[in-house]
Every structure is written in C-alpha cells, then in structure tokens.
Amino acid sequence: MITGYAENGKVLYCRTYFDKDYWNESQDYLESDFWPFLIMHFGEKKARPSDLDNLVASLHTLVQSFEAECSSGYFQGAEA
C-alpha cells in the first residue's frame, strides 16, 4: 500500500505484509525500491484537485478535528 511520497512522487513510502522483517522503531514507513507491481484505486475517480483545493480541504479537516466532541470516553479536539 502506498502511504505517502517524497520528492514530488519520485520516492514512494509503502507498507506491505513483509515490512515486519525490516521494521525498526525509528522509521514509520519504508521507501519502496521498485514501483509497485499492482496499483488499485478505491472509490470514485475524480479530477486531481488543485493545490489551493488541497489546502482548503486540509484546513477544513483541521477545524473539524479541533471541534470533535468526546467519544467513547476519549476527549478529542480542543477538549483533549
């Protein structure tokens, strides 16, 4: 699973079933040595959002997470 990227997509961060063989506590993700052999997209295909759209969406998510209420005994957002 591709979990992120760096250098404008030249470096892919991936998680696989086999990561446990190479895992260390200081690194959350492993850089992929090769392009994944299979890529699958889940969900409706959409046009690529602009940088501004991504910024607005991320700020909206930040505000929503800050306003999250207590759930199952766990404080979230500003209450946390």
Secondary structure, DSSP 8 states (H G I E B T S, - for coil): -EEEEEGGGTEEEE--GGGGGT-BTTBSSEE-SS--S-----S-------HHHHHHHHHHHHHHHHT---BTTB--GGG-
